[in-house]
């Protein structure tokens, strides 16, 4: 007689797995260009930080990021691989654009 071995998969609750997804720069494919998507709107109002920069870059698939403070002068040089993030006086995200 053969014995059957039953494997019971361990599963995380779906809600827990999707509540706080891990996002990092390793998710930005090499050579990718910035993609302005609706998901970026979820970051509006958040305070600027290194962790936020990583999440923004991954969400936009942008290998480069530029913070722009309120009233700061910027170059008009377009870079398709860069996400430009505009901040308010409290260093919170106001808007984002590719370029």
C-alpha positions as CSV (number, residue, x, y, z in Angstrom):
1,X,0.0,0.0,0.0
2,X,1.2,3.5,-0.8
3,X,1.0,6.3,1.7
4,X,-0.4,9.6,0.6
5,X,1.3,12.7,1.8
6,X,-1.1,15.6,1.9
7,X,0.5,19.0,1.8
8,X,-1.6,21.8,3.3
9,X,-0.6,25.1,1.9
10,X,-0.1,27.9,4.4
11,X,-2.0,31.0,3.2
12,X,-2.0,34.5,4.5
13,X,-5.3,36.2,4.6
14,X,-5.7,38.1,1.3
15,X,-6.6,41.3,3.1
16,X,-3.3,41.2,5.1
17,X,-1.2,40.5,2.0
18,X,-2.6,43.5,0.1
19,X,-3.0,46.0,2.9
20,X,0.7,47.0,3.0
21,X,2.4,45.9,-0.2
22,X,6.1,46.0,-0.1
23,X,7.4,48.4,-2.8
24,X,11.0,49.1,-3.4
25,X,13.5,50.3,-6.0
26,X,14.2,46.7,-7.0
27,X,10.8,46.8,-8.7
28,X,11.9,49.5,-11.2
29,X,13.1,47.6,-14.3
30,X,16.4,48.7,-15.7
31,X,16.1,51.2,-18.5
32,X,12.4,51.9,-17.7
33,X,10.8,55.3,-18.3
34,X,8.6,57.2,-15.9
35,X,4.9,56.4,-16.2
36,X,2.4,58.8,-14.8
37,X,-0.5,56.7,-13.5
38,X,-3.5,57.3,-11.3
39,X,-1.9,55.4,-8.5
40,X,0.4,58.3,-7.9
41,X,-2.5,60.3,-6.6
42,X,-2.5,58.2,-3.5
43,X,0.8,59.8,-2.5
44,X,-0.5,63.4,-2.5
45,X,-0.3,64.9,1.0
46,X,2.3,62.6,2.3
47,X,5.5,64.0,3.9
48,X,8.7,63.7,1.9
49,X,11.1,61.0,3.0
50,X,13.5,58.5,1.7
51,X,10.9,55.7,2.1
52,X,8.4,57.8,0.2
53,X,10.9,58.5,-2.6
54,X,11.4,54.7,-3.0
55,X,7.7,54.0,-3.1
56,X,7.1,56.9,-5.6
57,X,9.8,55.7,-7.9
58,X,8.5,52.1,-7.9
59,X,4.9,53.2,-8.5
60,X,6.0,55.4,-11.5
61,X,8.7,52.9,-12.6
62,X,11.1,55.9,-12.6
63,X,14.8,55.3,-12.0
64,X,15.3,58.9,-11.0
65,X,13.4,61.3,-8.7
66,X,13.6,65.1,-8.2
67,X,12.1,66.9,-5.2
68,X,11.0,70.4,-6.0
69,X,10.3,72.7,-3.0
70,X,7.7,75.4,-3.0
71,X,9.1,78.3,-5.1
72,X,12.2,76.4,-6.1
73,X,13.6,77.2,-9.6
74,X,14.1,74.1,-11.8
75,X,15.7,73.4,-15.1
76,X,13.4,72.8,-18.1
77,X,15.5,69.9,-19.3
78,X,13.1,67.0,-19.9
79,X,14.2,63.5,-18.6
80,X,11.8,60.7,-19.5
81,X,13.3,58.5,-16.7
82,X,12.7,61.1,-13.9
83,X,9.7,61.7,-11.6
84,X,9.5,65.3,-10.5
85,X,7.7,65.7,-7.1
86,X,6.4,69.1,-6.1
87,X,6.3,69.8,-2.3
88,X,4.4,72.4,-0.3
89,X,5.8,74.6,2.5
90,X,5.5,71.7,4.9
91,X,7.4,69.3,2.6
92,X,4.2,67.4,1.7
93,X,3.6,66.1,-1.8
94,X,1.4,68.4,-3.9
95,X,1.8,66.9,-7.4
96,X,4.0,64.6,-9.5
97,X,5.0,64.7,-13.2
98,X,7.2,62.7,-15.4
99,X,10.1,64.5,-17.0
